[in-house]
Amino acid sequence: MYDRPLPCFGCGIGWCSLLLGFVFPPMWYYATILYFGNYYLRDPRERAGLAASAIAALICTIALLITLLAILL
């Protein structure tokens, strides 16, 4: 069942989103939606990349909140 290669040049949507997120951060949030929507049930090999993107989105959100609080206060 898992003999077919993963999408996005074989590294999977999650890892590709993680890498593209450094240039375009909304990709992390897209991967987070896929992660919480259980997209990895289609192919369990996607789980690690999607989780990594969700963690990157969390770190990005916290950094943005701290930056905004520092600017406003």
mmCIF file as Biopython writes it, N, C-alpha, C and O atoms, coordinates in Angstrom:
data_model
#
loop_
_atom_site.group_PDB
_atom_site.id
_atom_site.type_symbol
_atom_site.label_atom_id
_atom_site.label_alt_id
_atom_site.label_comp_id
_atom_site.label_asym_id
_atom_site.label_entity_id
_atom_site.label_seq_id
_atom_site.pdbx_PDB_ins_code
_atom_site.Cartn_x
_atom_site.Cartn_y
_atom_site.Cartn_z
_atom_site.occupancy
_atom_site.B_iso_or_equiv
_atom_site.auth_seq_id
_atom_site.auth_asym_id
_atom_site.pdbx_PDB_model_num
ATOM 1   N N  . MET A ? 1  ? 0.815  -1.187 0.000  1.0 0.0 1  A 1 
ATOM 2   C CA . MET A ? 1  ? 0.000  0.000  0.000  1.0 0.0 1  A 1 
ATOM 3   C C  . MET A ? 1  ? 0.864  1.259  0.000  1.0 0.0 1  A 1 
ATOM 4   O O  . MET A ? 1  ? 0.490  2.266  -0.602 1.0 0.0 1  A 1 
ATOM 5   N N  . TYR A ? 2  ? 2.022  1.209  0.674  1.0 0.0 2  A 1 
ATOM 6   C CA . TYR A ? 2  ? 2.862  2.394  0.775  1.0 0.0 2  A 1 
ATOM 7   C C  . TYR A ? 2  ? 4.069  2.329  -0.159 1.0 0.0 2  A 1 
ATOM 8   O O  . TYR A ? 2  ? 5.104  2.939  0.111  1.0 0.0 2  A 1 
ATOM 9   N N  . ASP A ? 3  ? 3.931  1.593  -1.247 1.0 0.0 3  A 1 
ATOM 10  C CA . ASP A ? 3  ? 5.024  1.499  -2.202 1.0 0.0 3  A 1 
ATOM 11  C C  . ASP A ? 3  ? 5.135  2.744  -3.076 1.0 0.0 3  A 1 
ATOM 12  O O  . ASP A ? 3  ? 6.201  3.037  -3.617 1.0 0.0 3  A 1 
ATOM 13  N N  . ARG A ? 4  ? 4.044  3.467  -3.210 1.0 0.0 4  A 1 
ATOM 14  C CA . ARG A ? 4  ? 4.086  4.658  -4.063 1.0 0.0 4  A 1 
ATOM 15  C C  . ARG A ? 4  ? 4.879  5.759  -3.364 1.0 0.0 4  A 1 
ATOM 16  O O  . ARG A ? 4  ? 4.857  5.855  -2.137 1.0 0.0 4  A 1 
ATOM 17  N N  . PRO A ? 5  ? 5.578  6.587  -4.135 1.0 0.0 5  A 1 
ATOM 18  C CA . PRO A ? 5  ? 6.370  7.655  -3.514 1.0 0.0 5  A 1 
ATOM 19  C C  . PRO A ? 5  ? 5.469  8.744  -2.930 1.0 0.0 5  A 1 
ATOM 20  O O  . PRO A ? 5  ? 4.332  8.935  -3.361 1.0 0.0 5  A 1 
ATOM 21  N N  . LEU A ? 6  ? 5.999  9.434  -1.960 1.0 0.0 6  A 1 
ATOM 22  C CA . LEU A ? 6  ? 5.267  10.537 -1.343 1.0 0.0 6  A 1 
ATOM 23  C C  . LEU A ? 6  ? 5.205  11.722 -2.311 1.0 0.0 6  A 1 
ATOM 24  O O  . LEU A ? 6  ? 6.067  11.860 -3.179 1.0 0.0 6  A 1 
ATOM 25  N N  . PRO A ? 7  ? 4.185  12.579 -2.161 1.0 0.0 7  A 1 
ATOM 26  C CA . PRO A ? 7  ? 4.121  13.778 -3.009 1.0 0.0 7  A 1 
ATOM 27  C C  . PRO A ? 7  ? 5.228  14.767 -2.641 1.0 0.0 7  A 1 
ATOM 28  O O  . PRO A ? 7  ? 5.953  14.550 -1.670 1.0 0.0 7  A 1 
ATOM 29  N N  . CYS A ? 8  ? 5.358  15.818 -3.386 1.0 0.0 8  A 1 
ATOM 30  C CA . CYS A ? 8  ? 6.356  16.882 -3.152 1.0 0.0 8  A 1 
ATOM 31  C C  . CYS A ? 8  ? 7.779  16.341 -3.237 1.0 0.0 8  A 1 
ATOM 32  O O  . CYS A ? 8  ? 8.552  16.456 -2.286 1.0 0.0 8  A 1 
ATOM 33  N N  . PHE A ? 9  ? 8.113  15.763 -4.356 1.0 0.0 9  A 1 
ATOM 34  C CA . PHE A ? 9  ? 9.455  15.271 -4.639 1.0 0.0 9  A 1 
ATOM 35  C C  . PHE A ? 9  ? 9.895  14.150 -3.703 1.0 0.0 9  A 1 
ATOM 36  O O  . PHE A ? 9  ? 11.089 13.973 -3.458 1.0 0.0 9  A 1 
ATOM 37  N N  . GLY A ? 10 ? 8.940  13.399 -3.186 1.0 0.0 10 A 1 
ATOM 38  C CA . GLY A ? 10 ? 9.244  12.237 -2.373 1.0 0.0 10 A 1 
ATOM 39  C C  . GLY A ? 10 ? 9.466  12.494 -0.899 1.0 0.0 10 A 1 
ATOM 40  O O  . GLY A ? 10 ? 9.672  11.552 -0.134 1.0 0.0 10 A 1 
ATOM 41  N N  . CYS A ? 11 ? 9.429  13.755 -0.481 1.0 0.0 11 A 1 
ATOM 42  C CA . CYS A ? 11 ? 9.661  14.023 0.951  1.0 0.0 11 A 1 
ATOM 43  C C  . CYS A ? 11 ? 8.361  14.223 1.713  1.0 0.0 11 A 1 
ATOM 44  O O  . CYS A ? 11 ? 8.400  14.316 2.940  1.0 0.0 11 A 1 
ATOM 45  N N  . GLY A ? 12 ? 7.240  14.292 1.069  1.0 0.0 12 A 1 
ATOM 46  C CA . GLY A ? 12 ? 5.953  14.417 1.738  1.0 0.0 12 A 1 
ATOM 47  C C  . GLY A ? 12 ? 5.504  15.859 1.881  1.0 0.0 12 A 1 
ATOM 48  O O  . GLY A ? 12 ? 6.310  16.788 1.817  1.0 0.0 12 A 1 
ATOM 49  N N  . ILE A ? 13 ? 4.214  16.030 2.074  1.0 0.0 13 A 1 
ATOM 50  C CA . ILE A ? 13 ? 3.629  17.363 2.196  1.0 0.0 13 A 1 
ATOM 51  C C  . ILE A ? 13 ? 4.110  18.059 3.461  1.0 0.0 13 A 1 
ATOM 52  O O  . ILE A ? 13 ? 4.366  19.263 3.443  1.0 0.0 13 A 1 
ATOM 53  N N  . GLY A ? 14 ? 4.234  17.324 4.549  1.0 0.0 14 A 1 
ATOM 54  C CA . GLY A ? 14 ? 4.642  17.919 5.822  1.0 0.0 14 A 1 
ATOM 55  C C  . GLY A ? 14 ? 6.048  18.489 5.782  1.0 0.0 14 A 1 
ATOM 56  O O  . GLY A ? 14 ? 6.266  19.635 6.177  1.0 0.0 14 A 1 
ATOM 57  N N  . TRP A ? 15 ? 7.001  17.700 5.308  1.0 0.0 15 A 1 
ATOM 58  C CA . TRP A ? 15 ? 8.383  18.186 5.256  1.0 0.0 15 A 1 
ATOM 59  C C  . TRP A ? 15 ? 8.538  19.287 4.223  1.0 0.0 15 A 1 
ATOM 60  O O  . TRP A ? 15 ? 9.301  20.230 4.430  1.0 0.0 15 A 1 
ATOM 61  N N  . CYS A ? 16 ? 7.830  19.177 3.125  1.0 0.0 16 A 1 
ATOM 62  C CA . CYS A ? 16 ? 7.882  20.227 2.109  1.0 0.0 16 A 1 
ATOM 63  C C  . CYS A ? 16 ? 7.294  21.525 2.669  1.0 0.0 16 A 1 
ATOM 64  O O  . CYS A ? 16 ? 7.821  22.608 2.413  1.0 0.0 16 A 1 
ATOM 65  N N  . SER A ? 17 ? 6.212  21.414 3.427  1.0 0.0 17 A 1 
ATOM 66  C CA . SER A ? 17 ? 5.609  22.595 4.057  1.0 0.0 17 A 1 
ATOM 67  C C  . SER A ? 17 ? 6.551  23.194 5.089  1.0 0.0 17 A 1 
ATOM 68  O O  . SER A ? 17 ? 6.629  24.415 5.228  1.0 0.0 17 A 1 
ATOM 69  N N  . LEU A ? 18 ? 7.264  22.342 5.810  1.0 0.0 18 A 1 
ATOM 70  C CA . LEU A ? 18 ? 8.218  22.843 6.794  1.0 0.0 18 A 1 
ATOM 71  C C  . LEU A ? 18 ? 9.298  23.667 6.112  1.0 0.0 18 A 1 
ATOM 72  O O  . LEU A ? 18 ? 9.632  24.760 6.571  1.0 0.0 18 A 1 
ATOM 73  N N  . LEU A ? 19 ? 9.839  23.156 5.031  1.0 0.0 19 A 1 
ATOM 74  C CA . LEU A ? 19 ? 10.901 23.875 4.332  1.0 0.0 19 A 1 
ATOM 75  C C  . LEU A ? 19 ? 10.383 25.147 3.673  1.0 0.0 19 A 1 
ATOM 76  O O  . LEU A ? 19 ? 11.029 26.192 3.753  1.0 0.0 19 A 1 
ATOM 77  N N  . LEU A ? 20 ? 9.232  25.071 3.026  1.0 0.0 20 A 1 
ATOM 78  C CA . LEU A ? 20 ? 8.672  26.259 2.381  1.0 0.0 20 A 1 
ATOM 79  C C  . LEU A ? 20 ? 8.190  27.292 3.391  1.0 0.0 20 A 1 
ATOM 80  O O  . LEU A ? 20 ? 8.083  28.475 3.068  1.0 0.0 20 A 1 
ATOM 81  N N  . GLY A ? 21 ? 7.899  26.852 4.612  1.0 0.0 21 A 1 
ATOM 82  C CA . GLY A ? 21 ? 7.433  27.755 5.642  1.0 0.0 21 A 1 
ATOM 83  C C  . GLY A ? 21 ? 8.460  28.788 6.056  1.0 0.0 21 A 1 
ATOM 84  O O  . GLY A ? 21 ? 8.093  29.853 6.553  1.0 0.0 21 A 1 
ATOM 85  N N  . PHE A ? 22 ? 9.729  28.503 5.866  1.0 0.0 22 A 1 
ATOM 86  C CA . PHE A ? 22 ? 10.756 29.491 6.202  1.0 0.0 22 A 1 
ATOM 87  C C  . PHE A ? 22 ? 10.722 30.669 5.235  1.0 0.0 22 A 1 
ATOM 88  O O  . PHE A ? 22 ? 11.197 31.754 5.569  1.0 0.0 22 A 1 
ATOM 89  N N  . VAL A ? 23 ? 10.172 30.469 4.052  1.0 0.0 23 A 1 
ATOM 90  C CA . VAL A ? 23 ? 10.007 31.543 3.076  1.0 0.0 23 A 1 
ATOM 91  C C  . VAL A ? 23 ? 8.601  32.119 3.145  1.0 0.0 23 A 1 
ATOM 92  O O  . VAL A ? 23 ? 8.411  33.328 3.013  1.0 0.0 23 A 1 
ATOM 93  N N  . PHE A ? 24 ? 7.611  31.247 3.355  1.0 0.0 24 A 1 
ATOM 94  C CA . PHE A ? 24 ? 6.197  31.627 3.364  1.0 0.0 24 A 1 
ATOM 95  C C  . PHE A ? 24 ? 5.521  30.958 4.561  1.0 0.0 24 A 1 
ATOM 96  O O  . PHE A ? 24 ? 4.940  29.883 4.415  1.0 0.0 24 A 1 
ATOM 97  N N  . PRO A ? 25 ? 5.589  31.587 5.757  1.0 0.0 25 A 1 
ATOM 98  C CA . PRO A ? 25 ? 5.109  30.957 6.995  1.0 0.0 25 A 1 
ATOM 99  C C  . PRO A ? 25 ? 3.675  30.423 6.995  1.0 0.0 25 A 1 
ATOM 100 O O  . PRO A ? 25 ? 3.406  29.486 7.747  1.0 0.0 25 A 1 
ATOM 101 N N  . PRO A ? 26 ? 2.737  30.953 6.206  1.0 0.0 26 A 1 
ATOM 102 C CA . PRO A ? 26 ? 1.402  30.333 6.218  1.0 0.0 26 A 1 
ATOM 103 C C  . PRO A ? 26 ? 1.385  28.856 5.802  1.0 0.0 26 A 1 
ATOM 104 O O  . PRO A ? 26 ? 0.404  28.157 6.057  1.0 0.0 26 A 1 
ATOM 105 N N  . MET A ? 27 ? 2.445  28.382 5.176  1.0 0.0 27 A 1 
ATOM 106 C CA . MET A ? 27 ? 2.523  26.957 4.839  1.0 0.0 27 A 1 
ATOM 107 C C  . MET A ? 27 ? 2.539  26.099 6.098  1.0 0.0 27 A 1 
ATOM 108 O O  . MET A ? 27 ? 2.035  24.976 6.091  1.0 0.0 27 A 1 
ATOM 109 N N  . TRP A ? 28 ? 3.122  26.627 7.188  1.0 0.0 28 A 1 
ATOM 110 C CA . TRP A ? 28 ? 3.128  25.884 8.448  1.0 0.0 28 A 1 
ATOM 111 C C  . TRP A ? 28 ? 1.710  25.724 8.969  1.0 0.0 28 A 1 
ATOM 112 O O  . TRP A ? 28 ? 1.349  24.672 9.498  1.0 0.0 28 A 1 
ATOM 113 N N  . TYR A ? 29 ? 0.909  26.770 8.819  1.0 0.0 29 A 1 
ATOM 114 C CA . TYR A ? 29 ? -0.464 26.705 9.315  1.0 0.0 29 A 1 
ATOM 115 C C  . TYR A ? 29 ? -1.313 25.769 8.447  1.0 0.0 29 A 1 
ATOM 116 O O  . TYR A ? 29 ? -2.210 25.090 8.947  1.0 0.0 29 A 1 
ATOM 117 N N  . TYR A ? 30 ? -1.023 25.743 7.154  1.0 0.0 30 A 1 
ATOM 118 C CA . TYR A ? 30 ? -1.705 24.801 6.254  1.0 0.0 30 A 1 
ATOM 119 C C  . TYR A ? 30 ? -1.406 23.358 6.679  1.0 0.0 30 A 1 
ATOM 120 O O  . TYR A ? 30 ? -2.310 22.525 6.744  1.0 0.0 30 A 1 
ATOM 121 N N  . ALA A ? 31 ? -0.135 23.071 6.966  1.0 0.0 31 A 1 
ATOM 122 C CA . ALA A ? 31 ? 0.242  21.724 7.392  1.0 0.0 31 A 1 
ATOM 123 C C  . ALA A ? 31 ? -0.355 21.391 8.763  1.0 0.0 31 A 1 
ATOM 124 O O  . ALA A ? 31 ? -0.689 20.237 9.032  1.0 0.0 31 A 1 
ATOM 125 N N  . THR A ? 32 ? -0.490 22.399 9.625  1.0 0.0 32 A 1 
ATOM 126 C CA . THR A ? 32 ? -1.103 22.179 10.932 1.0 0.0 32 A 1 
ATOM 127 C C  . THR A ? 32 ? -2.564 21.781 10.776 1.0 0.0 32 A 1 
ATOM 128 O O  . THR A ? 32 ? -3.046 20.892 11.478 1.0 0.0 32 A 1 
ATOM 129 N N  . ILE A ? 33 ? -3.264 22.431 9.865  1.0 0.0 33 A 1 
ATOM 130 C CA . ILE A ? 33 ? -4.663 22.073 9.594  1.0 0.0 33 A 1 
ATOM 131 C C  . ILE A ? 33 ? -4.747 20.641 9.085  1.0 0.0 33 A 1 
ATOM 132 O O  . ILE A ? 33 ? -5.635 19.886 9.482  1.0 0.0 33 A 1 
ATOM 133 N N  . LEU A ? 34 ? -3.819 20.268 8.204  1.0 0.0 34 A 1 
ATOM 134 C CA . LEU A ? 34 ? -3.799 18.878 7.717  1.0 0.0 34 A 1 
ATOM 135 C C  . LEU A ? 34 ? -3.514 17.905 8.846  1.0 0.0 34 A 1 
ATOM 136 O O  . LEU A ? 34 ? -4.103 16.825 8.897  1.0 0.0 34 A 1 
ATOM 137 N N  . TYR A ? 35 ? -2.618 18.273 9.752  1.0 0.0 35 A 1 
ATOM 138 C CA . TYR A ? 35 ? -2.254 17.393 10.871 1.0 0.0 35 A 1 
ATOM 139 C C  . TYR A ? 35 ? -3.450 17.177 11.794 1.0 0.0 35 A 1 
ATOM 140 O O  . TYR A ? 35 ? -3.763 16.043 12.157 1.0 0.0 35 A 1 
ATOM 141 N N  . PHE A ? 36 ? -4.114 18.265 12.172 1.0 0.0 36 A 1 
ATOM 142 C CA . PHE A ? 36 ? -5.257 18.126 13.076 1.0 0.0 36 A 1 
ATOM 143 C C  . PHE A ? 36 ? -6.491 17.578 12.364 1.0 0.0 36 A 1 
ATOM 144 O O  . PHE A ? 36 ? -7.443 17.145 13.014 1.0 0.0 36 A 1 
ATOM 145 N N  . GLY A ? 37 ? -6.478 17.595 11.039 1.0 0.0 37 A 1 
ATOM 146 C CA . GLY A ? 37 ? -7.555 16.987 10.266 1.0 0.0 37 A 1 
ATOM 147 C C  . GLY A ? 37 ? -7.296 15.522 9.963  1.0 0.0 37 A 1 
ATOM 148 O O  . GLY A ? 37 ? -8.015 14.908 9.175  1.0 0.0 37 A 1 
ATOM 149 N N  . ASN A ? 38 ? -6.254 14.956 10.598 1.0 0.0 38 A 1 
ATOM 150 C CA . ASN A ? 38 ? -5.896 13.542 10.454 1.0 0.0 38 A 1 
ATOM 151 C C  . ASN A ? 38 ? -5.576 13.144 9.015  1.0 0.0 38 A 1 
ATOM 152 O O  . ASN A ? 38 ? -5.922 12.047 8.577  1.0 0.0 38 A 1 
ATOM 153 N N  . TYR A ? 39 ? -4.918 14.036 8.284  1.0 0.0 39 A 1 
ATOM 154 C CA . TYR A ? 39 ? -4.495 13.717 6.921  1.0 0.0 39 A 1 
ATOM 155 C C  . TYR A ? 39 ? -3.531 12.536 6.902  1.0 0.0 39 A 1 
ATOM 156 O O  . TYR A ? 39 ? -3.485 11.788 5.926  1.0 0.0 39 A 1 
ATOM 157 N N  . TYR A ? 40 ? -2.760 12.365 7.979  1.0 0.0 40 A 1 
ATOM 158 C CA . TYR A ? 40 ? -1.757 11.307 8.026  1.0 0.0 40 A 1 
ATOM 159 C C  . TYR A ? 40 ? -2.374 9.913  8.076  1.0 0.0 40 A 1 
ATOM 160 O O  . TYR A ? 40 ? -1.654 8.924  7.942  1.0 0.0 40 A 1 
ATOM 161 N N  . LEU A ? 41 ? -3.684 9.811  8.265  1.0 0.0 41 A 1 
ATOM 162 C CA . LEU A ? 41 ? -4.314 8.482  8.232  1.0 0.0 41 A 1 
ATOM 163 C C  . LEU A ? 41 ? -4.289 7.893  6.826  1.0 0.0 41 A 1 
ATOM 164 O O  . LEU A ? 41 ? -4.331 6.674  6.662  1.0 0.0 41 A 1 
ATOM 165 N N  . ARG A ? 42 ? -4.220 8.756  5.811  1.0 0.0 42 A 1 
ATOM 166 C CA . ARG A ? 42 ? -4.081 8.261  4.432  1.0 0.0 42 A 1 
ATOM 167 C C  . ARG A ? 42 ? -2.741 7.568  4.238  1.0 0.0 42 A 1 
ATOM 168 O O  . ARG A ? 42 ? -2.649 6.522  3.595  1.0 0.0 42 A 1 
ATOM 169 N N  . ASP A ? 43 ? -1.697 8.178  4.810  1.0 0.0 43 A 1 
ATOM 170 C CA . ASP A ? 43 ? -0.346 7.637  4.682  1.0 0.0 43 A 1 
ATOM 171 C C  . ASP A ? 43 ? 0.425  7.994  5.958  1.0 0.0 43 A 1 
ATOM 172 O O  . ASP A ? 43 ? 0.780  9.157  6.149  1.0 0.0 43 A 1 
ATOM 173 N N  . PRO A ? 44 ? 0.688  7.029  6.823  1.0 0.0 44 A 1 
ATOM 174 C CA . PRO A ? 44 ? 1.347  7.316  8.104  1.0 0.0 44 A 1 
ATOM 175 C C  . PRO A ? 44 ? 2.741  7.923  7.964  1.0 0.0 44 A 1 
ATOM 176 O O  . PRO A ? 44 ? 3.260  8.498  8.920  1.0 0.0 44 A 1 
ATOM 177 N N  . ARG A ? 45 ? 3.341  7.806  6.805  1.0 0.0 45 A 1 
ATOM 178 C CA . ARG A ? 45 ? 4.672  8.389  6.612  1.0 0.0 45 A 1 
ATOM 179 C C  . ARG A ? 45 ? 4.636  9.911  6.652  1.0 0.0 45 A 1 
ATOM 180 O O  . ARG A ? 45 ? 5.678  10.546 6.810  1.0 0.0 45 A 1 
ATOM 181 N N  . GLU A ? 46 ? 3.454  10.506 6.510  1.0 0.0 46 A 1 
ATOM 182 C CA . GLU A ? 46 ? 3.309  11.960 6.535  1.0 0.0 46 A 1 
ATOM 183 C C  . GLU A ? 46 ? 3.286  12.534 7.945  1.0 0.0 46 A 1 
ATOM 184 O O  . GLU A ? 46 ? 3.471  13.738 8.122  1.0 0.0 46 A 1 
ATOM 185 N N  . ARG A ? 47 ? 3.066  11.702 8.939  1.0 0.0 47 A 1 
ATOM 186 C CA . ARG A ? 47 ? 2.820  12.185 10.306 1.0 0.0 47 A 1 
ATOM 187 C C  . ARG A ? 47 ? 3.973  13.022 10.871 1.0 0.0 47 A 1 
ATOM 188 O O  . ARG A ? 47 ? 3.725  14.080 11.449 1.0 0.0 47 A 1 
ATOM 189 N N  . ALA A ? 48 ? 5.198  12.587 10.723 1.0 0.0 48 A 1 
ATOM 190 C CA . ALA A ? 48 ? 6.338  13.299 11.311 1.0 0.0 48 A 1 
ATOM 191 C C  . ALA A ? 48 ? 6.511  14.688 10.702 1.0 0.0 48 A 1 
ATOM 192 O O  . ALA A ? 48 ? 6.748  15.656 11.424 1.0 0.0 48 A 1 
ATOM 193 N N  . GLY A ? 49 ? 6.396  14.788 9.402  1.0 0.0 49 A 1 
ATOM 194 C CA . GLY A ? 49 ? 6.548  16.091 8.744  1.0 0.0 49 A 1 
ATOM 195 C C  . GLY A ? 49 ? 5.432  17.054 9.108  1.0 0.0 49 A 1 
ATOM 196 O O  . GLY A ? 49 ? 5.675  18.242 9.319  1.0 0.0 49 A 1 
ATOM 197 N N  . LEU A ? 50 ? 4.215  16.548 9.181  1.0 0.0 50 A 1 
ATOM 198 C CA . LEU A ? 50 ? 3.094  17.402 9.555  1.0 0.0 50 A 1 
ATOM 199 C C  . LEU A ? 50 ? 3.220  17.860 11.001 1.0 0.0 50 A 1 
ATOM 200 O O  . LEU A ? 50 ? 2.895  19.005 11.316 1.0 0.0 50 A 1 
ATOM 201 N N  . ALA A ? 51 ? 3.689  16.981 11.886 1.0 0.0 51 A 1 
ATOM 202 C CA . ALA A ? 51 ? 3.894  17.359 13.289 1.0 0.0 51 A 1 
ATOM 203 C C  . ALA A ? 51 ? 4.999  18.408 13.401 1.0 0.0 51 A 1 
ATOM 204 O O  . ALA A ? 51 ? 4.879  19.347 14.188 1.0 0.0 51 A 1 
ATOM 205 N N  . ALA A ? 52 ? 6.058  18.260 12.633 1.0 0.0 52 A 1 
ATOM 206 C CA . ALA A ? 52 ? 7.142  19.247 12.654 1.0 0.0 52 A 1 
ATOM 207 C C  . ALA A ? 52 ? 6.646  20.610 12.190 1.0 0.0 52 A 1 
ATOM 208 O O  . ALA A ? 52 ? 7.038  21.637 12.744 1.0 0.0 52 A 1 
ATOM 209 N N  . SER A ? 53 ? 5.798  20.622 11.188 1.0 0.0 53 A 1 
ATOM 210 C CA . SER A ? 53 ? 5.233  21.883 10.711 1.0 0.0 53 A 1 
ATOM 211 C C  . SER A ? 53 ? 4.298  22.499 11.745 1.0 0.0 53 A 1 
ATOM 212 O O  . SER A ? 53 ? 4.247  23.720 11.885 1.0 0.0 53 A 1 
ATOM 213 N N  . ALA A ? 54 ? 3.564  21.668 12.464 1.0 0.0 54 A 1 
ATOM 214 C CA . ALA A ? 54 ? 2.684  22.179 13.518 1.0 0.0 54 A 1 
ATOM 215 C C  . ALA A ? 54 ? 3.506  22.808 14.642 1.0 0.0 54 A 1 
ATOM 216 O O  . ALA A ? 54 ? 3.114  23.838 15.191 1.0 0.0 54 A 1 
ATOM 217 N N  . ILE A ? 55 ? 4.627  22.206 14.986 1.0 0.0 55 A 1 
ATOM 218 C CA . ILE A ? 55 ? 5.504  22.768 16.015 1.0 0.0 55 A 1 
ATOM 219 C C  . ILE A ? 55 ? 6.112  24.085 15.535 1.0 0.0 55 A 1 
ATOM 220 O O  . ILE A ? 55 ? 6.211  25.038 16.307 1.0 0.0 55 A 1 
ATOM 221 N N  . ALA A ? 56 ? 6.515  24.144 14.275 1.0 0.0 56 A 1 
ATOM 222 C CA . ALA A ? 56 ? 7.054  25.388 13.716 1.0 0.0 56 A 1 
ATOM 223 C C  . ALA A ? 56 ? 5.992  26.491 13.725 1.0 0.0 56 A 1 
ATOM 224 O O  . ALA A ? 56 ? 6.311  27.650 13.992 1.0 0.0 56 A 1 
ATOM 225 N N  . ALA A ? 57 ? 4.744  26.146 13.438 1.0 0.0 57 A 1 
ATOM 226 C CA . ALA A ? 57 ? 3.662  27.129 13.468 1.0 0.0 57 A 1 
ATOM 227 C C  . ALA A ? 57 ? 3.444  27.640 14.891 1.0 0.0 57 A 1 
ATOM 228 O O  . ALA A ? 57 ? 3.187  28.828 15.088 1.0 0.0 57 A 1 
ATOM 229 N N  . LEU A ? 58 ? 3.544  26.765 15.869 1.0 0.0 58 A 1 
ATOM 230 C CA . LEU A ? 58 ? 3.391  27.168 17.265 1.0 0.0 58 A 1 
ATOM 231 C C  . LEU A ? 58 ? 4.511  28.127 17.677 1.0 0.0 58 A 1 
ATOM 232 O O  . LEU A ? 58 ? 4.250  29.154 18.302 1.0 0.0 58 A 1 
ATOM 233 N N  . ILE A ? 59 ? 5.735  27.800 17.334 1.0 0.0 59 A 1 
ATOM 234 C CA . ILE A ? 59 ? 6.877  28.661 17.663 1.0 0.0 59 A 1 
ATOM 235 C C  . ILE A ? 59 ? 6.744  30.015 16.969 1.0 0.0 59 A 1 
ATOM 236 O O  . ILE A ? 59 ? 7.027  31.050 17.572 1.0 0.0 59 A 1 
ATOM 237 N N  . CYS A ? 60 ? 6.319  30.014 15.723 1.0 0.0 60 A 1 
ATOM 238 C CA . CYS A ? 60 ? 6.127  31.252 14.973 1.0 0.0 60 A 1 
ATOM 239 C C  . CYS A ? 60 ? 5.042  32.107 15.623 1.0 0.0 60 A 1 
ATOM 240 O O  . CYS A ? 60 ? 5.202  33.322 15.739 1.0 0.0 60 A 1 
ATOM 241 N N  . THR A ? 61 ? 3.952  31.493 16.042 1.0 0.0 61 A 1 
ATOM 242 C CA . THR A ? 61 ? 2.863  32.226 16.682 1.0 0.0 61 A 1 
ATOM 243 C C  . THR A ? 61 ? 3.318  32.845 17.998 1.0 0.0 61 A 1 
ATOM 244 O O  . THR A ? 61 ? 3.002  34.002 18.276 1.0 0.0 61 A 1 
ATOM 245 N N  . ILE A ? 62 ? 4.048  32.097 18.803 1.0 0.0 62 A 1 
ATOM 246 C CA . ILE A ? 62 ? 4.546  32.618 20.073 1.0 0.0 62 A 1 
ATOM 247 C C  . ILE A ? 62 ? 5.515  33.775 19.833 1.0 0.0 62 A 1 
ATOM 248 O O  . ILE A ? 62 ? 5.458  34.785 20.535 1.0 0.0 62 A 1 
ATOM 249 N N  . ALA A ? 63 ? 6.395  33.638 18.855 1.0 0.0 63 A 1 
ATOM 250 C CA . ALA A ? 63 ? 7.336  34.708 18.535 1.0 0.0 63 A 1 
ATOM 251 C C  . ALA A ? 63 ? 6.610  35.963 18.071 1.0 0.0 63 A 1 
ATOM 252 O O  . ALA A ? 63 ? 6.991  37.072 18.443 1.0 0.0 63 A 1 
ATOM 253 N N  . LEU A ? 64 ? 5.568  35.799 17.263 1.0 0.0 64 A 1 
ATOM 254 C CA . LEU A ? 64 ? 4.792  36.954 16.807 1.0 0.0 64 A 1 
ATOM 255 C C  . LEU A ? 64 ? 4.072  37.635 17.960 1.0 0.0 64 A 1 
ATOM 256 O O  . LEU A ? 64 ? 4.030  38.863 18.023 1.0 0.0 64 A 1 
ATOM 257 N N  . LEU A ? 65 ? 3.506  36.857 18.870 1.0 0.0 65 A 1 
ATOM 258 C CA . LEU A ? 65 ? 2.812  37.437 20.021 1.0 0.0 65 A 1 
ATOM 259 C C  . LEU A ? 65 ? 3.776  38.195 20.926 1.0 0.0 65 A 1 
ATOM 260 O O  . LEU A ? 65 ? 3.448  39.288 21.388 1.0 0.0 65 A 1 
ATOM 261 N N  . ILE A ? 66 ? 4.943  37.647 21.186 1.0 0.0 66 A 1 
ATOM 262 C CA . ILE A ? 66 ? 5.934  38.325 22.016 1.0 0.0 66 A 1 
ATOM 263 C C  . ILE A ? 66 ? 6.397  39.617 21.341 1.0 0.0 66 A 1 
ATOM 264 O O  . ILE A ? 66 ? 6.551  40.645 22.000 1.0 0.0 66 A 1 
ATOM 265 N N  . THR A ? 67 ? 6.616  39.560 20.031 1.0 0.0 67 A 1 
ATOM 266 C CA . THR A ? 67 ? 7.031  40.749 19.296 1.0 0.0 67 A 1 
ATOM 267 C C  . THR A ? 67 ? 5.955  41.833 19.342 1.0 0.0 67 A 1 
ATOM 268 O O  . THR A ? 67 ? 6.259  43.003 19.578 1.0 0.0 67 A 1 
ATOM 269 N N  . LEU A ? 68 ? 4.714  41.450 19.119 1.0 0.0 68 A 1 
ATOM 270 C CA . LEU A ? 68 ? 3.622  42.419 19.164 1.0 0.0 68 A 1 
ATOM 271 C C  . LEU A ? 68 ? 3.443  43.022 20.559 1.0 0.0 68 A 1 
ATOM 272 O O  . LEU A ? 68 ? 3.185  44.219 20.687 1.0 0.0 68 A 1 
ATOM 273 N N  . LEU A ? 69 ? 3.577  42.211 21.590 1.0 0.0 69 A 1 
ATOM 274 C CA . LEU A ? 69 ? 3.480  42.728 22.955 1.0 0.0 69 A 1 
ATOM 275 C C  . LEU A ? 69 ? 4.621  43.677 23.276 1.0 0.0 69 A 1 
ATOM 276 O O  . LEU A ? 69 ? 4.422  44.682 23.958 1.0 0.0 69 A 1 
ATOM 277 N N  . ALA A ? 70 ? 5.812  43.366 22.792 1.0 0.0 70 A 1 
ATOM 278 C CA . ALA A ? 70 ? 6.969  44.241 23.037 1.0 0.0 70 A 1 
ATOM 279 C C  . ALA A ? 70 ? 6.803  45.580 22.319 1.0 0.0 70 A 1 
ATOM 280 O O  . ALA A ? 70 ? 7.198  46.620 22.846 1.0 0.0 70 A 1 
ATOM 281 N N  . ILE A ? 71 ? 6.232  45.559 21.142 1.0 0.0 71 A 1 
ATOM 282 C CA . ILE A ? 71 ? 6.041  46.794 20.379 1.0 0.0 71 A 1 
ATOM 283 C C  . ILE A ? 71 ? 4.938  47.649 21.001 1.0 0.0 71 A 1 
ATOM 284 O O  . ILE A ? 71 ? 5.071  48.869 21.094 1.0 0.0 71 A 1 
ATOM 285 N N  . LEU A ? 72 ? 3.866  47.016 21.418 1.0 0.0 72 A 1 
ATOM 286 C CA . LEU A ? 72 ? 2.716  47.750 21.949 1.0 0.0 72 A 1 
ATOM 287 C C  . LEU A ? 72 ? 2.930  48.251 23.374 1.0 0.0 72 A 1 
ATOM 288 O O  . LEU A ? 72 ? 2.319  49.243 23.773 1.0 0.0 72 A 1 
ATOM 289 N N  . LEU A ? 73 ? 3.774  47.593 24.136 1.0 0.0 73 A 1 
ATOM 290 C CA . LEU A ? 73 ? 3.975  48.005 25.540 1.0 0.0 73 A 1 
ATOM 291 C C  . LEU A ? 73 ? 5.246  48.732 25.683 1.0 0.0 73 A 1 
ATOM 292 O O  . LEU A ? 73 ? 5.592  49.159 26.785 1.0 0.0 73 A 1 
#
